[in-house]
Amino acid sequence: LTFQTMQRLLLTGTPLQNDLIELWSLMHFLMPQIFSDVEDFKLWFSDPLTTAIEKARVAGQAALVSRLHALLRPFMLRRLKSEVEKQLPSKVEHTIACPLSKRQ
């Protein structure tokens, strides 16, 4: 990456929703010097976990999942909906009828 910055911040929803390579790309953006090689990340985490998921043997990879969590924990702040929900204002809904055009 060629961004010259003093600090980086990434706000995201669920980085593991799609796959671990997506997680690697987010971490690479934040810290390219630490998360530099996608092939190493795949070898250490993505390939073994993908195989375990395909064979329905994820429980046998608990140690690997724990290592991944330990690696990521210093870089992530995870807030639950119940924690954030208290800080949000009440939802206001407005229903506006919009007639369809002839093309719709």
N, C-alpha and C positions, 0 to 999 in steps of 0.2 A: 504494500500500500504506500502511496506517496503523500498521504495527508500528513502535514507537519503540524501537530497539535501538542499542547502541553497536557491536556486531559481529554478523555473521551467518555461519553455517557451513552448508553443504549437503553431505550425503553421498549419493552416488547411484552407480548401477551404470553403465549405458551411456546417457547422455543423448541420443545421436544415433540410438538404436535405432528410434524411430518417425518423427520428422521434426524439422526445424530450428526449428519454432515451439515445440516442447516444450523445446528447448535455450534459446530466447529466454525462455520463461516461468521457467525455473530461474535464468537470469542476471538477469532482472528482479526476482525475489524477492531475490536477493543484493544487487543494485545498481540500484535503480529509477531513480536519478538518471542513470546511464550508459546503461542499456538501457531507455529510457523508452517508445519508440514501436515497437510491433510492425510497423506498416506500413513504417517505414523499414528495419527488419531484413529483412522479407520482400522489399522492393525490392532491397536490397543483396545478400542471400545466398539466401534461401529460394526465391524465384521462379526466379532463373537456374539454381540447382542442380537444382531439381525438373524444370525443362524439360530440362536436360542429361541427367538420369537417364532421363526418359521417352523421349528421342531417342537414348539409348545413346551420348552424346557427353561423358561425364564427363571424359575425358582432356583435352579442349579447355578445361576449366575449372580447370586446375591452378593458375593464378594466383589465382583466386577462392578456391579451397580453401586455398591458402597464406595469403591475407589473413585468412580466418576463423580458421585455426590461430594466426596471429600475434596476432589480437585476443583469443583465448581463453587462450593460453598463460600469461599472468601470473595467471590466476584459477583454474587447474586443477592439481591434483597427480594425475598418472596413474601408477598402480602396476600392474605386470604380475602375473599369477597366480604366476609363478615367484618373484617377489620376496616376495610375501605368504605364499606356501605354506611357506616356511622358518620363519616366525614362528608358525605355527599348531600346536597340539598334535596328536598323532596322532588319527585318527578312531576312534571306538569305536562299534561297531554292536551293537544288541540286537534280537533277533527275538522278538516277543511274539505268540503266536497269540490271536486274538480271535474267538470264535465269532459267527456271524451271528444276529441276532434273527429272529423269524418274519416280520417286515415286510420284512427285507432280502432 
